[in-house]
Amino acid sequence: MNVCKKIEGRLNRLIDELNRATESAEFEDEDVFRFVRDAATLWERTLKRCTLSNHPSDPSLYHLINALEFNGVDTERRDALHELRKAANKGKHESDSTMTTAGARNLIQSTIPALVQLESAGISELAAAADFNQRRRYIIDLFDHYTTGDTEFAVYLLGGVPGVDSILAPKQIEVFDVKYNTEDAIKTRLAETGHADFVNGGAGLTRPYGDDFAGRWEWEGTHRDLVAAFAPHQWNADLITGLSRADHFPSVISAAALAMVDVARPAQWKDLLWKMSADFGIWRRGTVVEKVARAAVALSGEQIEHIYYGPRWLTRSDVLSSVPPDRRFEGDGFVLGIDEHQVVLVGLDLGLRGLSIFFPSDDDLRRPNDPLEAV
């Protein structure tokens, strides 16, 4: 996926969010204008990054749109961009202004063809491969296991942190186990790649009970950087089935999604399994790992040949609604799929509560031989 397609997707998501916001609840004029302003801001940020043939000295949206006359955008599309710009300004400065949902939707939609014209004109920034650097805020709970000499890190999104009830709690989105002496290296990596609070993380939130609870961190950054900080130190002890990271379905799904993007092509399921283990902290002998690796590769046929982008972490419902059944698989409240732009998507259901309810089949519970050791 290139930057042009990514920007188009973001504009379409604004339209989808507008529709959802106004279909199920009361809304005010200000709510509608917010989506228009977000679209105008997205366009301004996009055009400022573009190398235009006559980039204006005043990089305001008004002058940037006018400069598109010499960069392949016709009058009709420039006018559409100006209408979006004027509506955004009107909503910002005129307190009595109003706009219908249909009007806002049409304003945003009418600007999308300008992206195609800019790409056709050879704007290099729009043809470049898109980055997917979604930043989120995470809560990381630490538990010291004195009998085994390791520390468990339970990772939650900030909006899905457990409360007082530790049984009916939100699901962890990642689990890591490391030896005691690696904690400083992990903290250094997290501090280098995001914003970390190792002292007062999650202030005001309910903390777990128990003698093994050792602290709570709060971190903001990308999911890829989160996994990269812990994965090199993952301790793959031969734990009881169901207790290791490789038996934790959300962690396995996460590793599979990252590996699908990074693995060398062409790749069969054993190649994907090796990548999940080498780079993303998943023990190859985990009870559900082979099943997930096979299912991930099956989305592409017998092997992965296409270039995939991402991954992107969305809500489970968003992935289910945007990816057909033959391009996704699910389990334990999580879904992995590939959209029409070859972006790997991971869907989370943060509303799930309770103990892990993923029950592997008898074949899953038979720990498979390490494919790298197979004859």
C-alpha positions as CSV (number, residue, x, y, z in Angstrom):
1,M,0.0,0.0,0.0
2,N,1.4,3.4,-0.9
3,V,0.7,6.7,0.9
4,C,-2.0,7.7,-1.6
5,K,-4.1,4.6,-0.7
6,K,-3.4,5.1,3.0
7,I,-4.7,8.7,2.9
8,E,-7.7,7.6,0.9
9,G,-8.4,5.0,3.6
10,R,-8.2,7.6,6.4
11,L,-10.7,9.8,4.6
12,N,-13.0,6.9,4.1
13,R,-12.6,6.0,7.8
14,L,-13.6,9.6,8.8
15,I,-16.8,9.1,6.7
16,D,-17.5,5.7,8.4
17,E,-16.9,7.3,11.9
18,L,-19.2,10.1,11.0
19,N,-21.9,7.7,9.9
20,R,-21.6,5.6,13.1
21,A,-21.6,8.7,15.3
22,T,-24.8,10.1,13.9
23,E,-26.8,6.9,13.3
24,S,-27.0,5.6,16.9
25,A,-27.1,8.7,19.1
26,E,-28.1,12.3,19.3
27,F,-25.5,14.7,17.9
28,E,-25.0,18.4,17.6
29,D,-23.7,20.6,14.7
30,E,-20.3,20.8,16.4
31,D,-20.0,17.0,16.1
32,V,-20.5,17.1,12.4
33,F,-18.0,19.9,11.8
34,R,-15.4,18.0,13.8
35,F,-15.1,15.4,11.0
36,V,-14.9,18.2,8.4
37,R,-12.1,19.9,10.3
38,D,-10.3,16.5,10.7
39,A,-10.5,16.0,6.9
40,A,-9.2,19.5,6.1
41,T,-6.3,19.0,8.6
42,L,-5.4,15.7,7.0
43,W,-5.3,17.3,3.6
44,E,-3.2,20.2,4.8
45,R,-0.7,17.9,6.5
46,T,-0.6,15.7,3.3
47,L,0.0,18.6,0.9
48,K,2.7,20.1,3.1
49,R,4.7,16.9,2.8
50,C,4.4,16.8,-1.0
51,T,7.1,18.1,-3.4
52,L,4.9,20.4,-5.6
53,S,6.3,22.0,-8.7
54,N,5.6,25.5,-7.3
55,H,5.4,25.0,-3.5
56,P,3.9,28.2,-2.1
57,S,5.9,30.4,0.3
58,D,2.8,30.6,2.5
59,P,2.0,26.9,3.2
60,S,-1.6,27.5,4.3
61,L,-4.2,25.1,2.9
62,Y,-5.6,27.9,0.7
63,H,-2.3,28.5,-1.1
64,L,-1.5,24.8,-1.2
65,I,-4.8,24.0,-3.0
66,N,-4.2,26.8,-5.5
67,A,-0.7,25.4,-6.2
68,L,-2.3,22.1,-7.3
69,E,-3.3,23.8,-10.6
70,F,0.3,23.1,-11.8
71,N,0.4,19.6,-10.3
72,G,-2.2,17.7,-12.3
73,V,-5.4,18.6,-10.2
74,D,-8.2,20.0,-12.3
75,T,-10.5,22.9,-11.4
76,E,-13.4,20.7,-10.2
77,R,-11.2,18.9,-7.7
78,R,-9.5,22.1,-6.5
79,D,-12.9,23.6,-6.0
80,A,-13.9,20.5,-3.9
81,L,-10.9,21.0,-1.7
82,H,-11.7,24.7,-1.3
83,E,-15.3,23.9,-0.3
84,L,-13.9,21.5,2.4
85,R,-11.5,24.2,3.6
86,K,-14.2,26.8,3.8
87,A,-16.6,24.5,5.6
88,A,-13.9,23.7,8.2
89,N,-13.2,27.4,8.8
90,K,-16.9,28.2,9.0
91,G,-17.4,25.5,11.7
92,K,-14.5,26.8,13.6
93,H,-15.2,30.6,13.5
94,E,-19.0,30.9,13.1
95,S,-20.9,29.6,16.2
96,D,-24.3,29.6,14.5
97,S,-23.2,27.6,11.4
98,T,-24.9,24.3,10.7
99,M,-24.3,21.3,8.4
100,T,-26.1,18.1,7.7
101,T,-24.4,14.7,8.0
102,A,-25.0,14.2,4.2
103,G,-23.4,17.5,3.5
104,A,-20.3,16.7,5.5
105,R,-20.0,13.2,4.0
106,N,-20.3,14.6,0.4
107,L,-17.6,17.3,1.1
108,I,-15.1,14.7,2.3
109,Q,-15.9,12.2,-0.5
110,S,-15.6,14.8,-3.2
111,T,-11.9,15.5,-2.3
112,I,-10.8,11.9,-2.7
113,P,-10.4,12.0,-6.6
114,A,-7.8,14.7,-6.1
115,L,-5.5,12.1,-4.5
116,V,-5.7,10.0,-7.7
117,Q,-4.8,13.0,-9.9
118,L,-1.9,13.9,-7.7
119,E,-0.5,10.3,-7.8
120,S,-0.9,10.3,-11.6
121,A,1.0,13.5,-11.8
122,G,4.0,11.8,-10.2
123,I,4.0,13.2,-6.7
124,S,6.7,11.0,-5.3
125,E,5.5,11.2,-1.6
126,L,2.1,9.8,-2.5
127,A,3.7,6.9,-4.4
128,A,6.0,5.9,-1.6
129,A,5.2,2.9,0.6
130,A,3.1,3.8,3.6
131,D,4.2,3.5,7.1
132,F,1.9,2.1,9.8
133,N,3.1,3.7,13.0
134,Q,-0.1,3.6,15.2
135,R,0.8,4.8,18.7
136,R,-1.2,3.7,21.6
137,R,-1.0,3.9,25.4
138,Y,-0.3,0.7,27.2
139,I,-0.3,-0.4,30.8
140,I,2.3,-3.1,31.7
141,D,1.9,-5.0,34.9
142,L,4.9,-6.8,36.4
143,F,4.7,-10.0,38.4
144,D,7.9,-11.5,39.9
145,H,7.8,-15.3,40.1
146,Y,10.4,-16.1,42.8
147,T,10.2,-19.9,42.5
148,T,11.2,-19.8,38.8
149,G,13.3,-16.7,38.7
150,D,11.4,-14.8,36.0
151,T,9.2,-11.7,35.7
152,E,5.9,-11.9,33.8
153,F,4.8,-8.7,32.0
154,A,1.0,-8.5,31.3
155,V,0.2,-5.9,28.7
156,Y,-3.1,-4.1,28.4
157,L,-4.4,-1.2,26.4
158,L,-5.0,1.7,28.7
159,G,-8.7,1.5,28.0
160,G,-8.8,-2.2,29.0
161,V,-7.0,-2.4,32.3
162,P,-8.3,-4.8,35.0
163,G,-10.3,-3.4,37.8
164,V,-11.0,-4.8,41.3
165,D,-12.4,-8.1,39.9
166,S,-9.3,-10.0,38.8
167,I,-11.4,-12.9,37.5
168,L,-13.8,-11.1,35.2
169,A,-11.0,-8.9,33.8
170,P,-10.2,-7.6,30.3
171,K,-7.9,-9.8,28.3
172,Q,-4.2,-9.1,28.1
173,I,-3.1,-8.3,24.5
174,E,0.5,-9.4,25.1
175,V,2.2,-11.6,27.7
176,F,6.0,-11.9,28.1
177,D,8.2,-13.8,30.6
178,V,11.8,-12.8,31.0
179,K,14.7,-13.5,33.5
180,Y,15.2,-11.0,36.3
181,N,18.4,-9.5,34.9
182,T,16.9,-8.3,31.6
183,E,14.5,-5.7,33.0
184,D,16.9,-2.8,32.6
185,A,17.5,-3.6,28.9
186,I,13.8,-3.6,28.3
187,K,13.3,-0.3,30.0
188,T,16.0,1.3,28.0
189,R,14.5,0.1,24.7
190,L,11.0,1.3,25.7
191,A,12.4,4.7,26.7
192,E,14.2,5.0,23.3
193,T,11.2,4.1,21.2
194,G,8.3,5.8,23.0
195,H,7.2,7.7,26.1
196,A,7.6,5.7,29.3
197,D,6.6,6.2,32.9
198,F,8.2,3.5,35.1
199,V,7.4,5.1,38.4
200,N,3.9,6.4,38.4
201,G,2.4,4.4,35.5
202,G,-1.4,4.0,35.6
203,A,-1.8,6.5,38.4
204,G,-5.3,6.4,39.7
205,L,-6.1,2.9,38.3
206,T,-6.9,-0.1,40.4
207,R,-3.8,-2.3,41.0
208,P,-3.7,-6.1,41.2
209,Y,-3.5,-7.9,44.5
210,G,-0.9,-10.5,45.4
211,D,2.6,-10.8,46.8
212,D,4.0,-11.4,43.3
213,F,2.8,-8.0,41.9
214,A,6.0,-6.0,41.4
215,G,4.9,-2.8,39.7
216,R,3.1,-1.1,36.9
217,W,4.5,0.8,33.9
218,E,2.8,3.1,31.4
219,W,4.1,3.4,27.9
220,E,3.0,5.1,24.7
221,G,4.3,3.9,21.3
222,T,3.8,1.5,18.5
223,H,2.9,-2.2,18.9
224,R,5.8,-3.2,16.8
225,D,8.2,-1.3,19.1
226,L,6.5,-2.8,22.2
227,V,7.1,-6.4,21.0
228,A,10.6,-5.5,19.9
229,A,11.5,-4.4,23.4
230,F,10.5,-7.7,25.0
231,A,10.9,-10.4,22.4
232,P,14.7,-10.7,22.5
233,H,14.5,-11.5,26.2
234,Q,11.5,-13.9,26.1
235,W,12.3,-16.9,28.3
236,N,10.9,-20.1,26.8
237,A,10.9,-22.4,29.7
238,D,9.0,-25.7,29.4
239,L,6.0,-24.4,31.4
240,I,2.8,-26.3,31.9
241,T,0.6,-26.2,28.8
242,G,-1.4,-23.0,28.7
243,L,1.0,-20.8,30.8
244,S,3.6,-19.7,28.3
245,R,3.5,-16.8,25.8
246,A,3.3,-19.3,23.0
247,D,0.0,-20.6,24.5
248,H,-1.4,-17.1,24.8
249,F,-3.6,-16.7,21.7
250,P,-3.5,-12.9,21.5
251,S,0.4,-12.9,21.7
252,V,0.6,-15.6,19.0
253,I,-1.8,-13.7,16.7
254,S,0.3,-10.5,17.2
255,A,3.5,-12.3,16.3
256,A,1.9,-13.9,13.3
257,A,0.7,-10.6,12.0
258,L,4.2,-9.0,12.4
259,A,5.8,-12.0,10.8
260,M,3.5,-12.0,7.8
261,V,4.8,-8.5,7.0
262,D,8.5,-9.2,7.6
263,V,9.1,-12.8,6.5
264,A,11.1,-13.3,3.3
265,R,9.0,-14.4,0.3
266,P,7.9,-17.0,-0.8
267,A,7.1,-18.3,2.7
268,Q,5.4,-21.5,3.8
269,W,4.0,-22.0,7.3
270,K,7.3,-23.3,8.7
271,D,9.0,-20.1,7.5
272,L,6.4,-18.0,9.2
273,L,6.8,-20.1,12.4
274,W,10.6,-19.5,12.4
275,K,10.1,-15.8,12.0
276,M,7.6,-15.7,14.8
277,S,10.2,-17.4,17.0
278,A,13.3,-15.6,15.9
279,D,12.0,-12.0,16.0
280,F,8.8,-12.0,18.1
281,G,9.3,-14.1,21.1
282,I,7.1,-17.1,20.3
283,W,8.4,-20.5,21.2
284,R,8.0,-22.9,18.2
285,R,6.7,-25.7,20.4
286,G,3.7,-23.7,21.7
287,T,0.4,-25.5,21.8
288,V,-1.4,-23.2,19.4
289,V,1.5,-21.8,17.4
290,E,1.5,-24.2,14.5
291,K,-2.3,-23.9,14.1
292,V,-2.0,-20.1,13.9
293,A,1.0,-20.2,11.5
294,R,-0.8,-22.6,9.2
295,A,-4.0,-20.5,9.3
296,A,-2.1,-17.3,8.6
297,V,-0.4,-18.7,5.5
298,A,-3.6,-20.3,4.3
299,L,-5.1,-16.8,3.9
300,S,-2.6,-16.4,1.0
301,G,-3.0,-19.9,-0.4
302,E,-0.3,-22.5,-0.1
303,Q,2.4,-19.9,0.7
304,I,2.9,-16.2,1.2
305,E,4.0,-14.5,-2.0
306,H,2.4,-11.0,-1.9
307,I,4.0,-8.1,-0.1
308,Y,1.9,-7.3,3.0
309,Y,1.8,-4.0,4.9
310,G,1.1,-3.0,8.5
311,P,0.0,-4.6,10.7
312,R,-2.8,-2.4,11.9
313,W,-4.6,-3.0,15.2
314,L,-8.3,-2.2,15.1
315,T,-11.4,-3.3,16.9
316,R,-12.7,-6.8,16.1
317,S,-15.9,-5.5,14.7
318,D,-14.1,-3.2,12.2
319,V,-12.0,-6.1,10.9
320,L,-15.0,-8.4,10.6
321,S,-16.9,-5.8,8.7
322,S,-14.1,-4.9,6.3
323,V,-12.5,-8.3,5.5
324,P,-14.5,-11.2,3.9
325,P,-14.5,-14.6,5.7
326,D,-12.1,-16.2,3.3
327,R,-9.5,-13.6,4.1
328,R,-9.6,-13.9,8.0
329,F,-9.6,-16.3,10.9
330,E,-10.5,-15.8,14.5
331,G,-10.2,-17.2,18.0
332,D,-10.5,-16.2,21.6
333,G,-12.0,-12.8,20.8
334,F,-9.3,-11.9,18.3
335,V,-9.3,-11.9,14.5
336,L,-6.5,-11.7,11.9
337,G,-7.2,-10.7,8.3
338,I,-5.9,-9.2,5.1
339,D,-7.8,-6.3,3.6
340,E,-8.2,-5.4,-0.1
341,H,-5.0,-3.2,0.1
342,Q,-2.9,-6.1,1.4
343,V,-2.7,-4.6,4.9
344,V,-2.6,-7.2,7.7
345,L,-5.2,-6.4,10.3
346,V,-5.5,-7.5,13.9
347,G,-8.9,-7.1,15.5
348,L,-9.3,-6.8,19.3
349,D,-12.4,-7.1,21.4
350,L,-11.7,-5.2,24.6
351,G,-15.1,-5.9,25.9
352,L,-14.3,-9.5,26.6
353,R,-14.2,-10.4,30.2
354,G,-13.3,-13.6,32.1
355,L,-10.6,-16.3,32.0
356,S,-9.1,-17.3,28.7
357,I,-11.7,-19.5,27.0
358,F,-9.6,-20.7,24.0
359,F,-9.7,-24.5,24.1
360,P,-7.1,-26.0,21.7
361,S,-8.0,-29.3,20.0
362,D,-6.3,-32.6,20.8
363,D,-3.9,-31.9,17.9
364,D,-3.0,-28.5,19.3
365,L,-2.2,-30.0,22.7
366,R,0.2,-32.5,21.1
367,R,3.3,-30.3,21.1
368,P,4.6,-30.5,17.5
369,N,8.2,-31.3,16.7
370,D,10.3,-28.2,16.0
371,P,10.0,-27.8,12.2
372,L,13.7,-26.6,12.1
373,E,14.7,-29.9,13.5
374,A,12.5,-32.0,11.3
375,V,14.2,-34.4,8.9
